[in-house]
Amino acid sequence: MKITHQETKTLVTKPNNNSANSIAPNLIYGCFGGCVGTYCYMSRFNGPRVFVNTNVDDIFNSVLKWESSYVKVPDQQDPVYKMVDISCNTDLVLMQKHMPEDMMTYLKRYDDHENLNSTMATKYPSLLKLDVNHFNKKPRVRVSMMPQAYSDILEPKMQKISSRIEDINRLKELGWEVHINYSPLIFHENWEEYYRELFSEVKRVAGVNKCEVIALTNHPLQMERSNPEAKELMKYSDEVKNKSGVMRYPLEAKGTLIKAFINIYSEFFNPVSIRYIF
């Protein structure tokens, strides 16, 4: 893996309507996770490279510019704060290790702003040690997970799913707002039973948590680099979505499958805890 330090010229905070109200310019672009070699959309053209952007003030000023003209109304992102995804193209833990400004200092920029709050995702919650109980508002971390049988193939050598689930309550004790990111959602043979087992464990160990659900997207470049087992799991996501070649589960089937997923989820949790699903 190659790490390059640079000043990013891409200083546009992009509107978003899924995990956050907006996506901040990248502090870090790239990742070392096992999913880079399978489904990770970020690695589609980036490959095994990581860029660390050092002009932190410029990046945050871009967020402030966006915030000044964005009118917040209560929404699924948050009822009060303008939520900014600060780690869209990397893992939170990689930011914690390599970012040019101390992670606590950067998060405080959002905490000290009366209208902003931060959200970020990780597949390595065990490495997140920051105690943020002294913050004015809880920063949000989204813990990504899927059935372990899928994780072994699509994100090999990463933190085990049971361990991620166990970290949820520890992170709450450290002052974080914890959501679960069921992503990518995989539809394959026996998927229903795999997700029942996952939800049962989540309920037993971590209780009810808000979540987001994003079905697998695919691309010919991802299929080209994946091993045969990963290709097998990804093969049904084969309907071309746009001109860039991104593929998804066929829409005709996807709606039915998502309804089935919600029905299974509802056996364990109130479906209103799903912030969004697509």
N, C-alpha and C positions, 0 to 999 in steps of 0.2 A: 504494500500500500504506500502511496506517495502523498505526503501532506505539503500543500503549497500555501504560503501566507501571501495575502494580496489585499488591495483595497478594491472592494466591489464597486462597479459603476452601475449596477442594477439596484437603484434606490427607490423603487416604487412599492409602496404598501398596497397589496392587492385586496380588493373586496372578496369576501368569502361568505358562504351561507351554510356551512356544514359544521366543522369543529369550532369555528370562531367567526367573528364578524369581519376579520381581516387576517391576512398573512403578511408578516413583517419580512423585509429583505433578509436574505440568509446571513446569519452569523457564521454558520458552517454549512457547506454544501458537500454532501457525500457521507458515507458511512462505512463501518467495518463489519456490519452484521451479516449473519449467515444468509439472510434473505436477499442479499445483493446478487447472488448467483441464480435466483429463481424469479420471484414475482415482483421484486422491488421496481416500481416505475421510475424512481430517481436514477437508478443505475442503468437505465435503458441506453442512454447515450454517454453517461458520465464514466462508466467503468470503475475500475478499482482506484479511484482518486478522491482525495478530500481537499477541499479548499477552505481555508480559515480566513475570513474577512476581518481585517483589523480596524477599519474605520467605523467603530462602534457608535460614535456620536452622530455620524451621517445616517447610519441605519436607524437609530432611535428618532432622529429628527424627521425622517420619512414617516414614521409612525405618528408623530405629533402632528404633522401636516395632514395626514389622513383623518386623525381624530378631530381636528378643528372644524371639519366640514361634515362629519358623519353624525347624523341624528339618530340617537339610540331610542328604540322602543323595546319593551319587554319581549324577549324571543326565546327560542330553544337554546341559544348559545348561553344567555344569562339574562335574568330579569332586570339587572341594574347596570352592570359594567359593560363597556365596550371590550370584547374579548379579542385578544391578538395571539395568533399562533406564532410562536417564536422559534419553532424547530420543525418546520414543515418538511425539510429535505435532509434531516439527519435525526439521530437519536439524542434525546435529552442528555444522556450520560456522556456521549461524545462531546457535547457542548461543555459539560461540567469539567472535562479533562483538558480540552484544547482551546477553548474560546479565549480571546485576548483580554477580556475583562472578567474579573472574578464573578462566578455565577451568582453569588448572593448580591453583589453590587448591581449586576444587570437586572435581576429580578426586582430589586428595590426601586429601580427607575419606574417600573409599572406600579408597584405598590404605593409609591409616593404620589402618583398622579391620581387625582380625584375621580377620573372617569375611566381609567384603563385597568385591565387585569390581563394576566398572561395565562396561556395554556400551552401545553407541550406533551409529547408522547414518548414512551420508552418501552423497550422490550427487556430492559435490565433494571427493574425497580430495586433490586437488592443493592445496587451500587449508588442509589440516591440516598444520601445521608444528611442533606441540609435540613436543619431545624428552622422552620419559618413561623413558629408560634408567635414571634414578636411582630409579625407583619400586621398591617392594618386590615388586610383582606387575604383570604386564602388563595394562593396561586393554584392552578389546576394542573394535575398530571393525569394523563390518560394511559392506563396500563394496557398494552396490546396483548391479546391472547387468542388462541384457537385450540381445538382439540390437540392433545399431545401427539397423536398419531400423525396429524398433518404437520405439526411443528417440527417433528423429527426429520421430515422430508423437505419442507419449504424453508425452514430457518434452522439448519443444523448447527449444533454446538452452542446454541443460545440458551439463556436461562430457562429452566424447565417451567412449564405452565403451573404446576402445583406450587412451586416456589414463588412465582409471580403473584399467585392468589394469596399466599401467606403474607406477602409484603404489603398488601392493601391496608390492613389495620395498622401496621407499623408506620406507614406514611401518613395516615390520618393523625396518629399520635404526634408526628412531627409538624403538624399544622397544615398539611396539604389537603386540598379538595381532590378526591380521587374518583375518577370515572373509569369505566372499562371500555376498551376499544376492541370489539369483536371484529377484527379485520386482519386479513381478508376473510370474508365469509366464503367457505368452500362448499360447493354442492357436488357430492360424489357418492358412490355406493356406500350405504350405511351411515350417511352423514347425520341422519336424525338421531341415531343412538349415540354417536360421538358427542353431539351437542347436549343431549340429555345428561350424559355423564359429566360434561363440563359444567353445566348449569347447577347440577346437584352439588358439585364440589364448591363452586362459588358461593352458593347459598349457605352451605354448611360452615364454611371457613370465614367468609367475608360479609355475608348478609346481602342486603339490597344496596346496589350502587347504580347511579345513572350510567347509561351506556350509549354508545353509538355503534352502528353496524354498517359495514361497507363491503359489498360483494366483490369478489376477485375481478380485477381487470387484467387483461393479458396483452401481449404484443408479439409479433413474429420474432423480434430480437430476443425477447425473454425466452421463448420456446427454444430458440437456437442454442442458447447458452446453458439451458437447464439439463439436468441428468434425466434418465428415463423415468424414474419414479416421480420426479416433480412434473414432468411433461404429462404423465398419466393423471395426476391430480388437477392439472390446469387445462386439460384438453377440452372440457365442455364450455369453457369461456372462449368462444370462437367466432362470435358474431362481430363483424367490423362496426365500430362505433363512429369513427370520424376519419378524416383524411390522413391523419398522422399514423393510422394503422392500429390504434388502440382497439382492443377487442373486449367484449363483455359476454355474459351469459345471454343467450337469445331472449329478447324482450318477452316474447310470447310465453316462454317458460319461466322467466325470472319472476314475474308477478306472482305466479302460483307458488313458486319455491319460497319466496319471501313470506307469503301468507302462512305457509307451513312452518317456517322458522319462528314467526311470531306466535303461532299456536303452541309450539314446543316451549318457547320462552315463557309463555303465560302459565305453563304448568308449575313454574317455580317462582316467577316474579310478576308483579303488576306491569302490564305492557306500557303503561304511561312512563315508566322509567327509561324507555328507549327514546333518546333525544331525537334521533333520526335514523332512518334505514333506507338504503338504496343499493 
